[in-house]
Amino acid sequence: LKPFWLKFWLEQERTGGASRHHTSAFHFFSEEMFALARTAGRNGLVTAFHRAVPAVAPSARALAPKLRGFSGAAAGKIVKVMTSEIKHEEEQYEQAKEIKAFLGKSDFKLVDTMGDVNMALEREVGDKVVRIEWQLTSPFNPDMEAEGEEAVEQEGTDFCVIVENKSKGSGLAFYCSTQTGEDHRYVIGNVKAFSSAEEKDGVSSYNGPEFEDIDDKLQEALDAYLAEIGMNNEVCDFIDASALDKEQREYLRWLKITKDFLSS
């Protein structure tokens, strides 16, 4: 099959049309390109163009040394700044006391992998597995008011409490968020019920009703169930503290990895 532009030119040649002087998109063809078109029609378009077009533009080779030099200078500046930033972060870093205190006495086991923004607490209660999941949180509040004025109260940390039957795979997922205060440190948004692991992880599965819309007695019963499996104010303190701590540790790790890459 001939490409459309080749058919167009061959038709112009056959009928005597002035395609070489036509003020269309084909006007850019030179005499050499028209000869190339005839060759392409006989011997194949790809082979002809391979002969006509060089594999690498000479200008790219000429620019390569200059680009390498520029990259090295820029990388050196980044490494210098990052070295100073790493030193500052290491001097300023101090793990919150709530983290060590909680892990020292809790039945929950912390799941924390460097390079992964997710964290979890896990424990077993009878034939069920309880898993509390959340992510790191930035220490900078984008809603902070202008300098010199009182800052806006920091938002809570979103987390999910999953209670799953070890043998059946069914369970409940409580979508919650921490809040400031001393009486009750978290609020429940939704409670999802699932009958299998597929339904639990399904993006289109039903997440349950809004918690505040269900009957008050049912709200109290579900809240008491969470407390029974270990959800309390100390867990919320740990979630908030570890979310900020995780972000600081991941930032320091990012600085070191980037510095090592640019130094090599």
Secondary structure, DSSP 8 states (H G I E B T S, - for coil): ---HHHHHHHHHHHHT--GGG-SSGGGG--HHHHHHHHHHHHH-HHHHHHHHS-SS-HHHHHHHHHHHHHHHHHHHHHHHHHHHHHHHHHHH----HHHHHHHHH-S-EEEE-TT-SEEEEEEEETTEEEEEEEE---S--TT---TTS--------EEEEEEEETTT--EEEEEEEE-SSSS--EEEEEEEEESSHHHHH-TTS----BGGGS-HHHHHHHHHHHHHTT--HHHHHHHHHHHHHHHHHHHHHHHHHHHHHHH-
